[in-house]
Amino acid sequence: MGRLLTGTTAASCWCAWIKRAYGVSLPESEMRTLLTSAFRDKKDTAEIHTINRLIVQGRMELEETLMLWKGPSHVNNWFDAAQAKSSAEVAPPSFLDDFFAGKPSAAA
């Protein structure tokens, strides 16, 4: 495939192209945010073998996406799962969460 572009400008181009090619319904800014958070989730990785594996996997995923080897459902499902994960992290604990954790409810 040749040399892959890196950096924020390349990511912006890829997000725009992926949005059009795969019919992703999210705005490009949200797509970039989800991709950035996926990278930042792994920022504390310290083992060199794990880092190398993550780099190779990331490049393979990018190549598969850019070469249209993935179907639209694969890409859209990844963004849906990433969006659900990010919204679940922000959600405040519910009554049942407190109940199962053995905490007294705020209403009591």
C-alpha positions as CSV (number, residue, x, y, z in Angstrom):
1,M,0.0,0.0,0.0
2,G,3.0,2.3,0.3
3,R,3.6,4.7,3.1
4,L,0.8,5.7,5.3
5,L,0.3,9.4,6.2
6,T,0.3,10.2,9.9
7,G,-0.7,13.2,11.9
8,T,-3.8,15.2,12.5
9,T,-4.2,16.4,8.9
10,A,-4.1,12.8,7.7
11,A,-6.6,11.8,10.3
12,S,-9.0,14.5,9.2
13,C,-8.7,13.4,5.6
14,W,-9.3,9.8,6.6
15,C,-12.3,10.6,8.8
16,A,-13.9,12.5,5.9
17,W,-13.2,9.7,3.4
18,I,-14.3,6.9,5.8
19,K,-17.5,8.9,6.6
20,R,-18.4,9.0,2.9
21,A,-17.2,5.5,1.9
22,Y,-18.9,3.7,4.7
23,G,-21.9,5.9,5.3
24,V,-21.1,6.7,8.9
25,S,-23.8,8.8,10.4
26,L,-21.7,10.6,13.0
27,P,-20.1,14.0,12.4
28,E,-16.4,14.0,11.6
29,S,-15.6,15.7,14.9
30,E,-17.3,12.9,16.9
31,M,-15.5,10.3,14.8
32,R,-12.1,11.9,15.6
33,T,-13.0,12.1,19.3
34,L,-13.9,8.4,19.4
35,L,-10.7,7.4,17.5
36,T,-8.6,9.6,19.8
37,S,-10.2,8.1,23.0
38,A,-9.5,4.6,21.6
39,F,-5.8,5.5,21.3
40,R,-5.7,7.2,24.7
41,D,-7.2,4.2,26.4
42,K,-3.9,2.4,25.7
43,K,-1.6,5.3,26.7
44,D,-0.4,3.6,29.9
45,T,0.9,0.5,28.0
46,A,4.5,0.1,29.0
47,E,5.6,-3.3,27.6
48,I,7.4,-2.9,24.3
49,H,6.0,-6.1,22.8
50,T,2.5,-5.0,23.5
51,I,3.2,-1.5,22.1
52,N,4.6,-3.1,18.9
53,R,1.6,-5.4,18.6
54,L,-0.8,-2.4,19.0
55,I,1.1,-0.4,16.3
56,V,0.9,-3.3,13.9
57,Q,-2.8,-4.0,14.6
58,G,-3.6,-0.3,14.2
59,R,-1.9,-0.1,10.8
60,M,-3.6,-3.3,9.7
61,E,-7.0,-2.0,10.7
62,L,-6.3,1.3,8.9
63,E,-5.2,-0.5,5.7
64,E,-8.3,-2.8,5.8
65,T,-10.5,0.2,6.2
66,L,-8.9,2.3,3.5
67,M,-8.7,-0.6,1.0
68,L,-12.5,-1.2,1.5
69,W,-11.9,-4.7,2.8
70,K,-14.3,-4.1,5.6
71,G,-18.0,-3.9,5.2
72,P,-20.0,-0.8,6.3
73,S,-21.4,-2.8,9.2
74,H,-17.9,-3.4,10.6
75,V,-17.1,0.3,10.6
76,N,-20.5,1.5,11.8
77,N,-20.5,-1.2,14.6
78,W,-17.1,-0.1,15.8
79,F,-18.2,3.5,16.0
80,D,-21.5,2.5,17.7
81,A,-19.6,0.4,20.3
82,A,-17.1,3.2,20.9
83,Q,-19.9,5.7,21.3
84,A,-21.8,3.5,23.7
85,K,-18.6,2.9,25.8
86,S,-17.9,6.7,26.0
87,S,-21.5,7.5,27.0
88,A,-21.5,4.7,29.6
89,E,-18.4,6.2,31.2
90,V,-20.1,9.6,31.6
91,A,-23.4,8.2,32.9
92,P,-23.9,8.8,36.6
93,P,-24.6,5.7,38.7
94,S,-28.2,4.7,38.9
95,F,-30.2,3.5,41.9
96,L,-29.5,-0.1,40.9
97,D,-25.8,0.5,40.6
98,D,-25.7,1.9,44.1
99,F,-28.0,-0.9,45.4
100,F,-25.8,-3.7,43.9
101,A,-22.7,-2.0,45.2
102,G,-24.2,-1.9,48.7
103,K,-24.2,1.9,48.9
104,P,-27.1,3.7,50.5
105,S,-29.3,5.6,48.0
106,A,-29.2,9.3,47.8
107,A,-33.0,9.6,48.3
108,A,-32.9,7.9,51.7
